[in-house]
Amino acid sequence: MCDSGIERSIARHFAALRINATQFAACFRQWSAAVATLLPDEIIAVDGKTLRRSHNRGNGLAALHLVGAWATANRVVLGQVTTEAKSKEITAIPRLLEWLQLKGCIVTIAAMGCQTKIAEQITSITG
């Protein structure tokens, strides 16, 4: 589901090229996992960011907010998910973590993500 002007624009281009955006996202996650060989004790930073000037006030669209996972040693984004607003990071983080292979990694997260369920999910994934 597209919830921002940027995503709608990308979806429009994908439709013109007959590319399924959901399938593309899944393939992109697989590709990024394949090229990002995680090092032992790799530090993965999970954080939310609001993209500047991504809003469209004329159409009533707020700025695009993403939660991403960054592999610090490899200097690569492992995955990102969009959120409705900054306060929705708590629901986006578990979705992002489901996609990632983080066994043996150290995961850092901002205070907003320090929820019991999220901590349990990270512990079960990282081993």
Secondary structure, 3 states (H helix, E strand, C coil): CCCCHHHHHHHHHHHHCCCCHHHHHHHHHHHHHHHCCCCCCCEEEEEEEECCCCCEHHHCECCCEEEEEEECCCCEEEEEEEECCHHHHHHHHHHHHHHCCCCCCEEEECHHHCCHHHHHHHHHHHC
